[in-house]
Amino acid sequence: MNRRLCAAATVVLLAGTSLAQDMPPIASPLPPAADRSPKAAVVLADYRYGDLLWENDRTAHRIYGHALEAAEPPSGSGIDSWGKNVVWPFMDRQLRTGDQHAYHGEGLDFYNVGTGRGAGGLGIWFDNKLWTSRNYRSYRILKNGPNVADFEVDYAAWPVDVTRKVWEKRRFTLPLGTHFTRMVSTIRSDKPEPLLVGIGIGKRTTGDGGELTVDRARGLLSWWGPEDRGHGRMAVALRVDPAMIAEIRQDADNHLVLLRVTPGKPFVYYSGSAWSLGEGGFRSREAWDRYAAAEPLDFRLPR
């Protein structure tokens, strides 16, 4: 192959991701994917304490199962986000290596949820504090691709100070072609009074710093994470129904949007994320903010 054709082939291979010199070195290649076509997928990682993995052609996420609470304390109900630079599913093969924090050519996990909310976890805001659940207790996979990843989880009852208890069912839906997972949350309580639900973005998931954009009129919180040398950046955005917003604030671990919620009444919100070296081509805060603000999202509940 002559130099001109070789250069053209390289451009095609790297289109939609990033320049090769920007990528981390490959530790070892993953086992090849059986199908390299774009696909949405949800997988129960029963070999890893019940992690639930979901991804599409642009973004990848994980939540943690009950068994992890004992194996890796403290463990909580925040949402993990992985970088990916391929359009086919990779998370299950990456996690099975036992070395998901390294780059194996298709993506990596360098986002540290800790006990914060990560990329769109929630809690109940009461007495100037966020009261959060532990890891999910049960799940139901509703559709495992190819065009959508769709599942539900239940969170066991947790206390809000000593005044009440709440519990939650949440549905996660991620179709192809978007960075945003649609979430439908139903929070019930042993008392009928309204709740303030805090939905968060973790502050220090990829190191200290990061830049936050708030657009209350659009119901948007958009975070452009700090540069992690050798890993790039993670970007996270929340979109909520602006009519539900009570306040936008923060605690020690999270940037938060507080929503007025009626116990037993479902509500919709969206959480999106992207990797600066991955699918989507977001190489600047401005590009991510524009996308997050403009993505058409539907907050209506099905009748």
Wavefront OBJ file of the C-alpha trace (Angstrom):
o trace
v 0.000 0.000 0.000
v 1.435 3.414 -0.911
v 1.775 6.232 1.615
v -1.323 8.100 0.430
v -3.581 5.043 0.666
v -2.101 4.081 4.035
v -2.811 7.555 5.417
v -6.370 7.440 4.104
v -6.952 4.053 5.719
v -5.662 5.383 9.027
v -8.087 8.319 8.893
v -10.998 5.940 8.226
v -10.025 3.682 11.123
v -9.807 6.597 13.533
v -12.847 8.559 12.348
v -15.288 9.349 15.126
v -12.840 8.503 17.906
v -9.540 10.308 18.396
v -6.036 10.521 17.035
v -3.935 7.465 17.789
v -1.251 9.426 19.616
v -3.853 10.651 22.144
v -4.982 7.185 23.185
v -3.550 5.329 26.186
v -1.214 2.453 25.344
v -3.001 -0.878 24.919
v -2.242 -3.150 27.869
v -3.429 -6.256 26.014
v -6.161 -6.624 23.372
v -9.587 -7.886 24.413
v -10.918 -11.110 22.942
v -12.495 -10.069 19.632
v -16.166 -9.158 19.568
v -18.372 -11.713 17.816
v -20.273 -8.895 16.097
v -18.886 -5.417 15.449
v -22.141 -3.781 14.409
v -23.635 -1.004 16.586
v -25.689 -2.519 19.383
v -27.274 -1.609 22.721
v -26.842 -4.230 25.444
v -27.504 -4.873 29.128
v -25.628 -7.649 30.951
v -25.731 -9.043 34.477
v -22.137 -9.647 35.588
v -22.972 -12.434 38.053
v -19.260 -13.299 38.106
v -18.548 -9.833 39.624
v -20.970 -9.428 42.567
v -23.979 -8.731 40.364
v -22.826 -5.604 38.532
v -25.348 -4.505 35.901
v -23.687 -3.215 32.714
v -25.437 -1.293 29.970
v -24.111 0.431 26.877
v -24.915 1.475 23.339
v -22.842 2.744 20.418
v -21.792 5.882 22.325
v -21.707 5.419 26.090
v -21.316 2.766 28.805
v -22.445 2.496 32.441
v -22.566 0.234 35.477
v -24.445 -0.025 38.776
v -23.517 -2.286 41.659
v -25.258 -5.281 43.183
v -25.998 -6.067 46.821
v -23.138 -8.595 47.141
v -20.532 -5.880 46.535
v -21.471 -4.122 49.779
v -19.638 -6.793 51.776
v -16.852 -7.451 49.266
v -15.785 -3.838 48.624
v -17.120 -1.509 51.329
v -18.157 1.221 51.159
v -20.261 0.580 48.100
v -23.283 2.600 47.089
v -25.976 3.334 44.545
v -24.092 5.870 42.443
v -23.827 5.315 38.678
v -20.481 4.371 37.133
v -19.523 5.588 33.662
v -16.931 4.039 31.337
v -15.186 5.498 28.333
v -15.635 3.597 25.076
v -14.254 4.145 21.587
v -16.059 1.412 19.640
v -19.706 1.163 18.581
v -20.159 -2.487 19.625
v -20.496 -3.764 23.233
v -17.236 -4.212 25.122
v -17.986 -3.940 28.861
v -18.568 -7.625 29.601
v -15.383 -8.700 27.836
v -13.441 -5.903 29.558
v -14.763 -6.736 33.024
v -13.987 -10.438 32.596
v -10.285 -9.608 32.176
v -10.147 -8.600 35.857
v -8.317 -5.473 34.680
v -11.108 -3.135 33.580
v -9.151 -0.046 34.641
v -6.563 -0.601 31.906
v -7.020 0.253 28.231
v -7.419 -2.841 26.077
v -8.246 -1.034 22.836
v -12.024 -0.551 23.144
v -12.526 1.547 26.295
v -11.728 1.708 29.987
v -13.042 2.469 33.461
v -11.198 5.308 35.173
v -14.289 6.890 36.768
v -14.404 6.454 40.558
v -17.950 6.610 41.910
v -17.074 6.035 45.583
v -20.002 6.883 47.837
v -21.072 9.843 45.669
v -23.801 9.871 43.049
v -21.480 9.417 40.075
v -23.292 9.992 36.784
v -26.886 10.544 37.892
v -27.508 8.589 41.081
v -30.055 10.065 43.480
v -31.029 10.414 47.130
v -33.486 12.246 49.374
v -32.501 15.744 50.467
v -33.489 16.367 54.092
v -32.027 18.461 56.898
v -29.277 19.795 54.633
v -28.068 16.274 53.782
v -28.501 13.686 51.035
v -29.855 10.343 52.296
v -29.053 7.560 49.851
v -29.891 3.902 49.292
v -27.439 1.010 49.216
v -26.855 -1.079 46.086
v -29.751 -2.426 44.047
v -31.483 -5.581 45.391
v -33.369 -7.013 42.408
v -33.468 -6.525 38.652
v -35.484 -7.352 35.519
v -33.997 -7.154 32.024
v -36.809 -5.990 29.743
v -34.901 -5.816 26.451
v -31.291 -6.682 25.679
v -30.683 -5.003 22.316
v -30.072 -4.788 19.554
v -31.638 -1.320 19.374
v -32.221 -0.612 23.067
v -30.991 -1.670 26.500
v -33.952 -1.613 28.885
v -34.148 -2.868 32.490
v -35.575 -2.155 35.948
v -34.068 -2.355 39.419
v -35.433 -2.122 42.947
v -33.692 -0.438 45.868
v -34.569 -1.650 49.351
v -36.036 0.769 51.901
v -33.608 3.247 53.389
v -33.989 5.788 56.198
v -34.349 9.529 55.834
v -32.967 10.602 59.204
v -35.345 9.078 61.789
v -38.457 10.655 60.310
v -39.392 8.312 57.458
v -38.418 5.495 55.119
v -38.384 5.458 51.326
v -37.805 2.826 48.643
v -37.409 3.059 44.877
v -38.065 1.305 41.582
v -36.163 2.700 38.614
v -36.289 1.888 34.917
v -33.220 2.517 32.736
v -33.625 2.816 28.946
v -30.718 3.463 26.563
v -31.430 3.315 22.815
v -28.856 3.526 20.052
v -27.667 6.921 18.886
v -27.650 8.938 22.125
v -25.413 9.552 25.127
v -28.460 9.823 27.433
v -30.067 7.057 29.473
v -33.730 7.739 30.239
v -34.630 6.935 33.845
v -38.121 6.603 35.259
v -38.015 6.630 39.059
v -40.870 5.806 41.404
v -40.074 6.550 45.042
v -42.517 5.350 47.677
v -42.571 6.222 51.354
v -44.202 5.328 54.646
v -45.437 8.940 54.789
v -47.409 10.837 52.136
v -45.685 14.236 52.372
v -43.737 15.442 49.309
v -40.028 14.691 48.967
v -37.027 16.626 47.738
v -35.050 14.261 45.507
v -31.431 15.184 44.835
v -29.920 13.899 41.578
v -26.173 14.261 41.447
v -22.926 14.396 39.519
v -19.896 13.311 41.541
v -17.323 16.059 42.051
v -14.103 14.060 42.281
v -14.737 10.956 40.197
v -11.707 11.527 37.947
v -9.651 13.752 40.238
v -10.119 17.219 41.662
v -11.618 19.957 39.544
v -13.847 19.957 36.522
v -16.170 22.650 35.198
v -19.911 22.797 35.781
v -22.454 24.456 33.489
v -25.952 25.105 34.871
v -28.908 26.035 32.669
v -31.978 25.955 34.893
v -34.337 26.952 32.085
v -33.388 23.767 30.218
v -33.101 21.646 33.355
v -29.410 21.040 32.602
v -26.359 20.336 34.743
v -23.330 19.627 32.555
v -19.907 18.677 33.926
v -16.626 18.621 31.978
v -14.177 16.635 34.068
v -10.523 17.392 34.709
v -7.804 15.999 32.459
v -6.552 12.654 33.724
v -3.100 12.193 32.220
v -3.092 9.121 30.038
v -6.881 8.726 30.278
v -8.458 11.916 28.947
v -11.627 13.389 30.443
v -15.107 12.197 31.335
v -18.124 14.408 30.723
v -21.473 13.970 32.478
v -24.805 15.752 32.071
v -28.172 15.609 33.786
v -31.412 16.739 32.201
v -34.566 17.126 34.291
v -37.998 18.658 33.793
v -37.409 22.360 34.615
v -40.893 22.608 36.179
v -39.851 20.137 38.890
v -36.727 21.981 40.034
v -36.745 23.256 43.614
v -33.076 24.223 43.878
v -29.627 23.643 42.412
v -26.907 23.234 45.006
v -24.065 20.975 46.130
v -22.829 18.923 49.034
v -19.310 17.730 49.827
v -19.379 15.011 47.158
v -21.864 16.063 44.485
v -23.315 18.759 42.284
v -27.069 18.394 42.821
v -30.371 19.332 41.285
v -33.257 19.050 43.765
v -36.682 18.055 42.448
v -40.093 18.210 44.122
v -41.477 14.678 44.015
v -44.724 13.108 45.224
v -44.303 9.638 46.779
v -45.639 6.940 44.463
v -45.728 9.238 41.412
v -43.146 8.341 38.703
v -40.892 11.029 37.274
v -38.428 11.083 34.377
v -34.862 12.297 34.220
v -31.878 11.669 31.960
v -28.212 11.039 32.628
v -25.603 11.203 29.870
v -21.869 10.771 29.688
v -19.032 10.796 27.164
v -15.292 10.145 27.019
v -13.119 12.841 25.461
v -11.156 10.134 23.606
v -14.190 8.097 22.642
v -17.361 7.968 20.599
v -19.058 11.297 19.946
v -15.983 13.411 19.262
v -16.398 15.737 22.273
v -12.991 17.344 22.606
v -14.053 20.483 24.481
v -16.387 21.599 27.231
v -18.253 23.813 24.776
v -18.963 20.916 22.410
v -20.307 18.748 25.257
v -22.448 21.574 26.665
v -23.975 22.267 23.250
v -24.847 18.633 22.727
v -26.241 18.140 26.247
v -28.466 21.223 25.962
v -29.761 20.447 22.470
v -30.450 16.687 22.665
v -34.238 16.207 22.213
v -35.549 14.439 25.316
v -39.066 13.517 26.384
v -40.114 13.870 30.029
v -43.642 12.595 29.517
v -44.725 9.325 31.087
v -46.500 6.742 28.921
v -50.272 6.653 29.470
l 1 2 3 4 5 6 7 8 9 10 11 12 13 14 15 16 17 18 19 20 21 22 23 24 25 26 27 28 29 30 31 32 33 34 35 36 37 38 39 40 41 42 43 44 45 46 47 48 49 50 51 52 53 54 55 56 57 58 59 60 61 62 63 64 65 66 67 68 69 70 71 72 73 74 75 76 77 78 79 80 81 82 83 84 85 86 87 88 89 90 91 92 93 94 95 96 97 98 99 100 101 102 103 104 105 106 107 108 109 110 111 112 113 114 115 116 117 118 119 120 121 122 123 124 125 126 127 128 129 130 131 132 133 134 135 136 137 138 139 140 141 142 143 144 145 146 147 148 149 150 151 152 153 154 155 156 157 158 159 160 161 162 163 164 165 166 167 168 169 170 171 172 173 174 175 176 177 178 179 180 181 182 183 184 185 186 187 188 189 190 191 192 193 194 195 196 197 198 199 200 201 202 203 204 205 206 207 208 209 210 211 212 213 214 215 216 217 218 219 220 221 222 223 224 225 226 227 228 229 230 231 232 233 234 235 236 237 238 239 240 241 242 243 244 245 246 247 248 249 250 251 252 253 254 255 256 257 258 259 260 261 262 263 264 265 266 267 268 269 270 271 272 273 274 275 276 277 278 279 280 281 282 283 284 285 286 287 288 289 290 291 292 293 294 295 296 297 298 299 300 301 302 303
